[in-house]
Amino acid sequence: MVKIHFLGTCSGTEPIAGMHHCSLVFEIGGTYYWFDAGESCAYTAHTSGMDIMKTEALFVSHPHIDHIGGMPNLFSCMNKLIKRYGMELQNGNSLEIFLPDRDILDAVIKISTLKGRMHFTLNEHQIRDGVIFEDKNLRVTAQHNCHISTTELNSFSFLIEAEGKKIVFSGDVRSPYELDPLIGAGVDVLIMETGHHKVIDVCEYAAARGVEKLYFNHHGREIIDDRPAAESLTAEFAKTYNMPIVICHDGMIAEI
């Protein structure tokens, strides 16, 4: 079974009560794999009872603040758990981190005041198209998109294959059609951002691409300002097209 912990489901808005910026964690075989690290992600995970020391890897879709704002505190929290309580990251006190831009990590280490004082190792990898990670639990394939630029490979979407399931995490995209290379003939789950897209447009895209189940994440104003209307729209679409649709909320756990 794949568990997905939705730590933050908001797009890059001003602070919204009960919502934090984008961060989700795949839990597979007792191991955690993070996708994006918006503000408060470490606090939310640790105080909800998640053992963040079971983290194997962190994948960053792109270097916008609502996707990386929580990274300094996440690393600082891990460092404190190691130093104060003698805990260890499960992979020999090392963490695999996948970034579209190598400058991100230097900045994160600097503002977290960890330079020269880290008690674990960050193994940095620059993301490019194709399979970027594979272990006994999952395989991750990256595909660049046009959210930031059409010329530089600095924004990515991901296909996560685990437990016989195919799950696409959109990151932020300029157009849903940029996900076509990852979705192919269809996937079990699409976790799709709506910060830059109309709910109905995403629903129609997913239905046309053979998506089995659709999760809305990284919510924009359409959902933030009138969630009941969005819930009603998606419920009607789901009934018509026989495609389950879930509008995610902070603290939600999906089992796939």
PAZAPA-4460 file (N, C-alpha, C; in steps of 0.05 Angstrom, whole numbers, plus 32768, in hexadecimal, padded with zeros to 4 digits):
% residues 256
    n_x    n_y    n_z   ca_x   ca_y   ca_z    c_x    c_y    c_z   seq   type   mol
   8011   7FE8   8000   8000   8000   8000   8012   8019   8000     1      M     A
   8008   802D   7FF1   8015   8048   7FF1   8004   805B   8001     2      V     A
   8010   8067   8015   8003   807C   8024   800E   8097   801B     3      K     A
   7FFC   80AA   8016   8005   80C5   800F   7FFB   80D8   8025     4      I     A
   800E   80E5   8032   8008   80F9   8047   8008   8115   803A     5      H     A
   7FF2   8122   803A   7FF0   813D   802F   7FF5   8151   8046     6      F     A
   800D   815B   8048   8014   816D   805E   800C   818A   8058     7      L     A
   800C   8191   803E   8004   81AC   8036   7FF7   81AB   801B     8      G     A
   7FDF   81B8   8018   7FD0   81B5   7FFF   7FCA   81D0   7FF2     9      T     A
   7FD7   81E5   7FFC   7FD1   8200   7FF2   7FE6   8209   7FDD    10      C     A
   7FDD   8219   7FCA   7FF0   8225   7FB8   7FFE   823C   7FC6    11      S     A
   800D   824C   7FB7   801D   8261   7FC3   800E   827A   7FCA    12      G     A
   7FFA   8277   7FDA   7FE9   828E   7FE1   7FF4   829B   7FFB    13      T     A
   7FE7   82B0   8004   7FEB   82BA   801F   7FE2   82A4   8032    14      E     A
   7FE9   82A6   804C   7FE1   8292   805F   7FC2   828E   805F    15      P     A
   7FBA   8275   805D   7F9E   826D   805E   7F9A   825B   8076    16      I     A
   7F86   8260   8086   7F81   8250   809E   7F7D   8233   8097    17      A     A
   7F8B   8221   80A5   7F88   8205   80A1   7F96   81FA   8089    18      G     A
   7FA6   820A   807B   7FB3   8201   8062   7FD0   820A   8063    19      M     A
   7FE2   81F9   8058   7FFE   81FF   8055   8006   81FA   8039    20      H     A
   801E   8204   8032   8027   8201   8016   802F   81E4   8010    21      H     A
   8033   81DF   7FF7   8033   81C3   7FEC   8049   81B1   7FF8    22      C     A
   8041   819B   8002   8054   8186   800B   8044   816C   800E    23      S     A
   804E   8157   8003   8042   813C   8007   8058   8127   800A    24      L     A
   8051   8113   8019   8064   80FE   8020   8058   80E3   8018    25      V     A
   8067   80D3   8008   805F   80B8   8002   806B   80A6   8017    26      F     A
   805B   8095   8023   8064   8082   8037   8061   8066   802B    27      E     A
   8077   8058   8027   8077   803E   801A   808B   802C   8029    28      I     A
   8082   8015   8033   8094   8003   8040   80A1   800F   8059    29      G     A
   8093   8021   8066   809F   802E   807E   80B3   8043   8078    30      G     A
   80B5   804B   805F   80C8   8060   8057   80B9   8078   804B    31      T     A
   80C4   8090   8050   80B7   80A9   8046   80C7   80B4   802F    32      Y     A
   80B7   80BE   801B   80C2   80CC   8004   80B2   80E6   8001    33      Y     A
   80C0   80FD   8004   80B3   8117   8004   80B3   8122   7FE8    34      W     A
   809C   812F   7FE1   809A   813E   7FC8   8092   815B   7FCF    35      F     A
   80A5   816D   7FCC   80A3   8189   7FD4   80A2   818C   7FF2    36      D     A
   80A9   81A4   7FFB   80AC   81A9   8017   80A3   81C6   801D    37      A     A
   8089   81CB   801B   807F   81E6   8021   8081   81EB   803F    38      G     A
   807C   8205   8046   807F   820E   8062   806F   81FC   8075    39      E     A
   807B   81F8   808C   806F   81E9   80A3   806D   81CB   809E    40      S     A
   8079   81C1   8089   8077   81A4   8083   8083   8193   8099    41      C     A
   809A   819B   80A4   80A7   818C   80B9   8096   818C   80D2    42      A     A
   808B   81A3   80D9   807A   81A6   80F1   8062   8194   80EE    43      Y     A
   8055   8195   80D7   803C   8186   80D3   8042   8168   80D4    44      T     A
   8058   815F   80C8   805F   8143   80C8   8066   8139   80E4    45      A     A
   8078   8148   80F1   8082   813F   810B   806C   813F   8120    46      H     A
   805C   8153   8121   8047   8155   8135   802F   8143   8130    47      T     A
   802D   8139   8117   8017   8126   8111   801F   8109   8117    48      S     A
   8038   8105   8120   8041   80EA   8127   8052   80DD   8112    49      G     A
   8057   80EA   80FB   8068   80DE   80E7   8085   80DE   80F1    50      M     A
   8093   80C8   80EB   80B0   80C6   80F2   80C0   80D0   80DA    51      D     A
   80C7   80EA   80DA   80D5   80F5   80C3   80F1   80E9   80BF    52      I     A
   80FB   80DB   80D3   8115   80CE   80D0   8114   80B5   80BE    53      M     A
   80FC   80AE   80B6   80F9   8098   80A3   80FA   80A2   8086    54      K     A
   8102   80BB   8082   8103   80C7   8068   811B   80BC   8058    55      T     A
   8116   80B4   8040   812B   80AA   802D   8133   80C0   8019    56      E     A
   811F   80CF   800F   8125   80E2   7FF9   8111   80F9   7FF9    57      A     A
   811A   810F   7FEE   8109   8127   7FEA   810C   812F   7FCD    58      L     A
   80F5   8133   7FC0   80F4   813C   7FA4   80E7   8157   7FA3    59      F     A
   80F4   816B   7F97   80EA   8186   7F95   80E2   818C   7F78    60      V     A
   80C9   8193   7F74   80BF   8197   7F59   80CA   81B0   7F4C    61      S     A
   80CD   81C6   7F5C   80D7   81DF   7F51   80DD   81F2   7F68    62      H     A
   80EE   8206   7F63   80F8   8217   7F79   80E7   822F   7F7F    63      P     A
   80CD   822B   7F83   80BC   8241   7F8C   80B6   823E   7FAA    64      H     A
   80B3   8254   7FB8   80B2   8254   7FD5   809C   8242   7FE0    65      I     A
   8086   823F   7FD2   8070   822E   7FDD   8076   8210   7FDA    66      D     A
   808D   820A   7FCE   8095   81EE   7FCB   80AF   81E7   7FD9    67      H     A
   80BE   81FC   7FE2   80D7   81F7   7FF0   80D9   8206   800A    68      I     A
   80C5   8216   8011   80C7   8227   8029   80CB   8218   8043    69      G     A
   80C4   81FF   8044   80C7   81EF   805C   80E0   81DE   805E    70      G     A
   80F0   81DF   8049   8108   81CF   8048   811C   81D5   805F    71      M     A
   8122   81EF   8064   8135   81F4   8079   812C   81E9   8094    72      P     A
   8113   81EC   809B   8109   81E1   80B4   8109   81C3   80B5    73      N     A
   8103   81B6   809E   8103   8199   809C   811F   818F   80A2    74      L     A
   8133   819A   8096   814F   8191   809B   8157   8198   80B7    75      F     A
   814F   81AF   80C1   8156   81B6   80DD   8149   81A3   80F1    76      S     A
   8130   819C   80EB   8122   8189   80FD   8131   816E   80FE    77      C     A
   8138   8164   80E6   8147   814B   80E5   8161   814D   80F5    78      M     A
   816F   8163   80F1   8188   8167   80FF   8185   8167   811D    79      N     A
   8170   8174   8127   816B   8175   8144   8164   8159   814F    80      K     A
   8154   814A   8140   814D   812F   8149   8166   811D   814B    81      L     A
   8178   8121   8139   8191   8111   8139   81A3   811A   8151    82      I     A
   81A6   8135   8154   81B8   813F   8168   81AD   813C   8184    83      K     A
   8194   8142   8188   8189   8143   81A3   8180   8127   81AD    84      R     A
   8175   8117   819A   8169   80FE   81A3   8178   80E5   8199    85      Y     A
   818D   80E9   818A   819D   80D3   8180   818F   80C3   816A    86      G     A
   817B   80CE   815E   816C   80C0   8149   817D   80C1   812F    87      M     A
   8176   80AF   811C   8185   80AE   8103   8172   80AC   80EC    88      E     A
   8179   80B9   80D6   816B   80B4   80BD   8170   8097   80B5    89      L     A
   815C   808A   80A9   815E   806D   80A6   8173   8064   8091    90      Q     A
   817C   8077   8080   818F   806F   806C   81AB   8079   8074    91      N     A
   81B5   8070   808B   81CF   8077   8094   81D3   8095   8098    92      G     A
   81BE   80A2   80A3   81BF   80BF   80A8   81C6   80CE   808E    93      N     A
   81BA   80C6   8078   81BC   80D5   805F   81A1   80D7   8053    94      S     A
   819E   80EC   8042   8184   80F2   8036   8189   80F8   8018    95      L     A
   817B   80EB   8007   817C   80F0   7FEA   816A   8108   7FE4    96      E     A
   8175   811C   7FD7   8165   8134   7FD0   8167   813A   7FB3    97      I     A
   8150   813D   7FA5   814F   8141   7F88   8145   815D   7F83    98      F     A
   8155   816E   7F75   814F   818A   7F71   8152   8192   7F54    99      L     A
   8141   81A4   7F4A   8144   81AD   7F2F   815A   81C3   7F2C   100      P     A
   8162   81CE   7F43   8175   81E4   7F42   8189   81E0   7F5A   101      D     A
   81A2   81DE   7F54   81B6   81D9   7F69   81BA   81F0   7F7D   102      R     A
   81B2   8208   7F75   81B4   821E   7F87   81A1   821C   7F9F   103      D     A
   818C   820D   7F9C   8178   820B   7FB2   8184   8201   7FCC   104      I     A
   8193   81EC   7FCA   819E   81DF   7FE2   81B1   81F1   7FF1   105      L     A
   81C2   81FF   7FE3   81D4   8212   7FF1   81C5   8227   8000   106      D     A
   81B0   8231   7FF4   81A0   8246   8001   8191   823A   801A   107      A     A
   8186   8222   8017   8178   8216   802D   818B   8211   8045   108      V     A
   81A2   8207   8040   81B6   8201   8055   81BE   821B   8063   109      I     A
   81C1   8230   8053   81CA   824A   805E   81B4   8255   8071   110      K     A
   819B   8256   8069   8187   8263   8079   817E   8251   8090   111      I     A
   8184   8237   808F   817D   8225   80A5   8193   8225   80BA   112      S     A
   81A9   8234   80B5   81C0   8236   80C7   81CD   821A   80CD   113      T     A
   81CC   8208   80B9   81D6   81EE   80BD   81F2   81EA   80B1   114      L     A
   81FC   81FE   80A3   8216   81FB   8096   822C   81F4   80AA   115      K     A
   8239   81DD   80A6   824E   81D5   80B8   8244   81C7   80D1   116      G     A
   8229   81C5   80D4   821E   81BA   80ED   820A   81A4   80E8   117      R     A
   820A   8199   80CF   81F7   8184   80C9   8201   8169   80D3   118      M     A
   81EF   815A   80DE   81F5   813F   80E8   81EC   8129   80D6   119      H     A
   81E4   8131   80BD   81DD   811D   80A9   81E6   8128   808E   120      F     A
   81E7   8116   807A   81F1   811C   8060   81DA   8120   804C   121      T     A
   81DC   8135   803C   81C9   8139   8026   81D6   8131   800C   122      L     A
   81CB   811D   7FFF   81D5   8114   7FE6   81C5   8121   7FCF   123      N     A
   81D1   8135   7FC3   81C2   8146   7FB1   81C3   813B   7F94   124      E     A
   81AC   813C   7F87   81AA   8133   7F6B   819A   8148   7F5B   125      H     A
   81A4   814F   7F44   8196   8162   7F33   8182   8153   7F21   126      Q     A
   8169   815D   7F21   8154   814F   7F12   8156   8155   7EF5   127      I     A
   8153   8140   7EE5   8151   8141   7EC8   813B   812D   7EC0   128      R     A
   8132   812F   7EA7   811D   811E   7E9E   8125   8101   7E9F   129      D     A
   8112   80EF   7EA6   8117   80D3   7EA7   8116   80C8   7EC3   130      G     A
   811E   80AF   7EC6   811E   80A2   7EE1   8134   80AF   7EF1   131      V     A
   812C   80BA   7F09   8140   80C7   7F19   8146   80B9   7F34   132      I     A
   8134   80A6   7F3B   8138   8098   7F54   8129   807D   7F53   133      F     A
   8136   8069   7F5E   8128   804F   7F60   8134   803F   7F78   134      E     A
   8123   8035   7F89   812C   8023   7F9E   8118   800C   7FA0   135      D     A
   8118   7FFD   7FB6   8106   7FE6   7FB8   80E9   7FEE   7FBB   136      K     A
   80E3   8007   7FC1   80C8   8010   7FC6   80BB   801F   7FAE   137      N     A
   80CA   802E   7FA0   80BE   803E   7F8B   80D2   8047   7F76   138      L     A
   80C8   8050   7F60   80D7   805C   7F4A   80CB   8077   7F43   139      R     A
   80DD   808B   7F40   80D4   80A6   7F3A   80DF   80AF   7F1F   140      V     A
   80CD   80B7   7F0D   80D4   80C2   7EF3   80CD   80DF   7EF2   141      T     A
   80DF   80F0   7EE9   80DA   810C   7EE7   80D5   8115   7ECA   142      A     A
   80C5   8129   7EC7   80BF   8135   7EAD   80BE   8153   7EB0   143      Q     A
   80CE   8162   7EA1   80CE   817F   7EA5   80B3   818B   7E9A   144      H     A
   80AC   81A1   7EA5   8094   81AF   7E9C   809A   81CD   7E98   145      N     A
   8086   81DC   7E91   808A   81F8   7E89   8080   820C   7E9E   146      C     A
   807E   8204   7EB7   8074   8216   7ECB   8086   822E   7ECF   147      H     A
   80A0   822B   7ECE   80B2   8241   7ED2   80BE   824B   7EB7   148      I     A
   80C7   8239   7EA7   80D5   8241   7E8E   80D1   822B   7E79   149      S     A
   80D1   8233   7E60   80D0   821F   7E4B   80EC   8218   7E41   150      T     A
   8101   8224   7E4C   811C   821F   7E42   812E   8212   7E57   151      T     A
   8129   8217   7E71   8139   820C   7E86   812A   81F5   7E94   152      E     A
   8138   81E0   7E9A   812B   81C9   7EA8   812C   81CE   7EC6   153      L     A
   8119   81DF   7ED0   8119   81E6   7EEC   80FE   81E2   7EF9   154      N     A
   80EC   81D4   7EEB   80D2   81CD   7EF7   80C9   81B2   7EEC   155      S     A
   80C1   81A0   7EFF   80BC   8185   7EF7   80A2   8179   7F03   156      F     A
   8098   8165   7EF5   8083   8154   7EFF   808E   8138   7F02   157      S     A
   8080   8127   7F12   808C   810D   7F18   8077   80F6   7F15   158      F     A
   8081   80E0   7F0B   8072   80C7   7F0B   807E   80B5   7F21   159      L     A
   806D   80AD   7F34   8077   809C   7F49   806A   8080   7F45   160      I     A
   807B   806C   7F43   8071   8050   7F3F   8078   8040   7F58   161      E     A
   8063   8036   7F65   8067   8027   7F7E   8050   8014   7F83   162      A     A
   8056   7FFD   7F8E   8041   7FE9   7F95   802E   7FE4   7F7D   163      E     A
   8039   7FE4   7F65   8029   7FDE   7F4D   8018   7FF5   7F44   164      G     A
   801B   800D   7F51   800B   8024   7F4A   801B   8039   7F3C   165      K     A
   800E   8049   7F2B   801A   8060   7F1E   800C   8079   7F27   166      K     A
   801D   808B   7F32   8012   80A4   7F3E   8022   80BB   7F32   167      I     A
   8014   80CF   7F28   8021   80E7   7F1D   801C   80FE   7F30   168      V     A
   8032   810B   7F38   8031   8124   7F48   8038   813A   7F35   169      F     A
   8025   814D   7F30   8028   8160   7F1B   803D   8175   7F20   170      S     A
   8044   817B   7F3B   8052   8193   7F40   8041   81AA   7F36   171      G     A
   804D   81C0   7F2D   803E   81D6   7F20   8043   81D5   7F02   172      D     A
   802F   81D7   7EF2   8031   81D6   7ED5   8023   81ED   7EC8   173      V     A
   802D   81F5   7EB1   801F   820A   7EA2   8006   81FF   7E95   174      R     A
   8008   81E5   7E8C   7FF1   81D8   7E80   7FF1   81BB   7E89   175      S     A
   7FD9   81B0   7E8E   7FD7   8193   7E95   7FE3   8181   7E80   176      P     A
   7FE3   818A   7E67   7FED   8179   7E51   800B   8173   7E54   177      Y     A
   8019   8183   7E64   8035   817E   7E69   8039   8164   7E78   178      E     A
   8024   8158   7E83   8025   813F   7E92   8022   8127   7E80   179      L     A
   801C   812B   7E67   8017   8114   7E54   802D   8100   7E54   180      D     A
   8047   8108   7E53   805C   80F3   7E53   805D   80E1   7E6B   181      P     A
   8054   80EB   7E82   8054   80DB   7E9A   803A   80CA   7E9C   182      L     A
   8024   80D5   7E93   800B   80C7   7E96   8008   80B1   7E81   183      I     A
   8012   80B6   7E69   8011   80A2   7E54   7FF4   8099   7E4F   184      G     A
   7FEF   807E   7E50   7FD5   8073   7E4B   7FC3   8075   7E63   185      A     A
   7FCD   807F   7E7A   7FBD   8081   7E92   7FCD   807A   7EAB   186      G     A
   7FC4   8085   7EC1   7FD0   8080   7EDB   7FBB   807A   7EF0   187      V     A
   7FC3   806F   7F06   7FB0   8069   7F1B   7FA7   8082   7F2A   188      D     A
   7FBA   8095   7F2E   7FB4   80AD   7F3D   7FC3   80C5   7F30   189      V     A
   7FB5   80DB   7F2D   7FC1   80F4   7F26   7FBD   8108   7F3D   190      L     A
   7FD3   8112   7F49   7FD2   8126   7F5E   7FD8   8141   7F4F   191      I     A
   7FC3   8151   7F4C   7FC5   8168   7F39   7FC1   8182   7F48   192      M     A
   7FD3   8195   7F41   7FD0   81B0   7F4D   7FB9   81BF   7F3F   193      E     A
   7FAC   81CF   7F4F   7F97   81E0   7F44   7F9D   81FE   7F49   194      T     A
   7FB5   8204   7F51   7FBC   821F   7F56   7FBD   8230   7F3D   195      G     A
   7FC0   8222   7F26   7FC2   8231   7F0C   7FAE   8227   7EF8   196      H     A
   7F99   8217   7F01   7F87   820B   7EED   7F6B   820A   7EF8   197      H     A
   7F57   820A   7EE6   7F3B   8207   7EED   7F36   81EA   7EF4   198      K     A
   7F25   81E6   7F08   7F1E   81CB   7F11   7F13   81BB   7EFB   199      V     A
   7F00   81C6   7EEC   7EF3   81B6   7ED7   7F07   81AF   7EC1   200      I     A
   7F1A   81C0   7EBB   7F2E   81BA   7EA6   7F3F   81A3   7EAE   201      D     A
   7F47   81A2   7EC8   7F57   818B   7ED1   7F46   8171   7ED0   202      V     A
   7F2D   8173   7ED9   7F1C   815B   7ED8   7F1A   8150   7EBC   203      C     A
   7F15   8162   7EA9   7F12   8159   7E8D   7F2C   814D   7E82   204      E     A
   7F43   8159   7E89   7F5D   814F   7E81   7F61   8133   7E8C   205      Y     A
   7F5C   812F   7EA6   7F61   8115   7EB3   7F4F   8100   7EA7   206      A     A
   7F36   8106   7EA2   7F24   80F2   7E97   7F2D   80EA   7E7B   207      A     A
   7F37   80FD   7E6B   7F3F   80F7   7E50   7F59   80E8   7E4F   208      A     A
   7F69   80E8   7E65   7F83   80DB   7E65   7F83   80C0   7E74   209      R     A
   7F6C   80B6   7E7B   7F6A   809C   7E87   7F74   809B   7EA4   210      G     A
   7F71   80B2   7EB2   7F78   80B2   7ECF   7F63   80A4   7EDF   211      V     A
   7F6B   8091   7EF0   7F57   8082   7F00   7F4C   8092   7F17   212      E     A
   7F5D   80A2   7F24   7F54   80B2   7F3B   7F63   80CC   7F3B   213      K     A
   7F55   80E2   7F41   7F60   80FD   7F40   7F60   8109   7F5C   214      L     A
   7F78   8113   7F65   7F7A   8121   7F7E   7F82   813E   7F77   215      Y     A
   7F72   8151   7F82   7F79   816E   7F7F   7F8B   8177   7F96   216      F     A
   7FA0   8185   7F8F   7FB4   818D   7FA3   7FBE   81A9   7F9A   217      N     A
   7FCD   81B7   7FAD   7FD8   81D1   7FA6   7FC1   81E3   7F9D   218      H     A
   7FAE   81E7   7FAF   7F95   81F4   7FA7   7F98   8212   7FA1   219      H     A
   7F8A   821A   7F8C   7F88   8236   7F85   7F6E   8243   7F8F   220      G     A
   7F69   825B   7F85   7F52   826A   7F90   7F37   825D   7F8B   221      R     A
   7F34   824F   7F75   7F1A   8242   7F70   7F12   8230   7F86   222      E     A
   7F24   8220   7F91   7F1F   820E   7FA7   7F20   821C   7FC2   223      I     A
   7F34   822D   7FC6   7F37   823B   7FDF   7F1E   824D   7FE5   224      I     A
   7F15   825B   7FD1   7EFF   826E   7FD5   7EE3   8261   7FD7   225      D     A
   7EE0   824A   7FCA   7EC6   823D   7FCB   7EC9   821F   7FC8   226      D     A
   7ED3   8213   7FDD   7ED7   81F6   7FDC   7EBD   81E6   7FD8   227      R     A
   7EA7   81EE   7FE5   7E8E   81DF   7FE0   7E86   81DF   7FC2   228      P     A
   7E8A   81F5   7FB4   7E83   81F5   7F98   7E95   81E2   7F88   229      A     A
   7EAF   81E2   7F8F   7EC2   81D0   7F82   7EBB   81B3   7F88   230      A     A
   7EB4   81AE   7FA1   7EAC   8193   7FA8   7E94   8189   7F99   231      E     A
   7E80   819B   7F95   7E68   8195   7F86   7E6F   818F   7F69   232      S     A
   7E80   81A0   7F5D   7E87   819D   7F41   7E96   8182   7F3D   233      L     A
   7EA9   817C   7F4E   7EB9   8164   7F4B   7EA8   814B   7F50   234      T     A
   7E95   814D   7F63   7E83   8136   7F68   7E72   812F   7F50   235      A     A
   7E68   8144   7F43   7E58   813F   7F2B   7E68   8134   7F14   236      E     A
   7E80   813E   7F11   7E92   8134   7EFC   7E99   8117   7F02   237      F     A
   7EA0   8111   7F1B   7EA8   80F6   7F22   7E92   80E2   7F1C   238      A     A
   7E79   80EA   7F22   7E62   80D9   7F1D   7E5E   80D4   7EFF   239      K     A
   7E61   80E9   7EEF   7E5D   80E7   7ED3   7E72   80D6   7EC5   240      T     A
   7E8B   80D9   7ECE   7EA2   80CC   7EC0   7EAD   80B4   7ED0   241      Y     A
   7EA0   80AE   7EE6   7EA9   8097   7EF6   7EC7   8098   7EFD   242      N     A
   7ECF   80B0   7F05   7EEB   80B5   7F0D   7EEB   80C3   7F28   243      M     A
   7EF3   80B4   7F3D   7EF4   80C1   7F58   7F06   80D9   7F58   244      P     A
   7EFC   80EE   7F65   7F0B   8107   7F68   7F0C   8110   7F85   245      I     A
   7F23   8117   7F8F   7F26   811F   7FAB   7F33   813A   7FAC   246      V     A
   7F27   814D   7FBA   7F34   8167   7FBF   7F42   8164   7FD9   247      I     A
   7F5C   8163   7FD9   7F6C   815D   7FF0   7F6C   8174   8005   248      C     A
   7F72   816D   801E   7F74   8180   8033   7F8C   817A   8044   249      H     A
   7F97   818D   8052   7FAE   8189   8063   7FA9   8174   8077   250      D     A
   7FBC   8162   807B   7FB9   814C   808F   7FAC   8134   8084   251      G     A
   7FA3   8134   806B   7F96   811D   805F   7FAA   8107   8059   252      M     A
   7FA2   80EE   805C   7FB2   80D7   8054   7FA3   80C7   8040   253      I     A
   7FAE   80C3   8029   7FA2   80B2   8014   7FB0   8097   8013   254      A     A
   7FA0   8082   8011   7FAC   8067   800E   7FA5   805D   7FF2   255      E     A
   7FBA   8055   7FE5   7FB7   804D   7FC8   7FC2   8031   7FC4   256      I     A
***
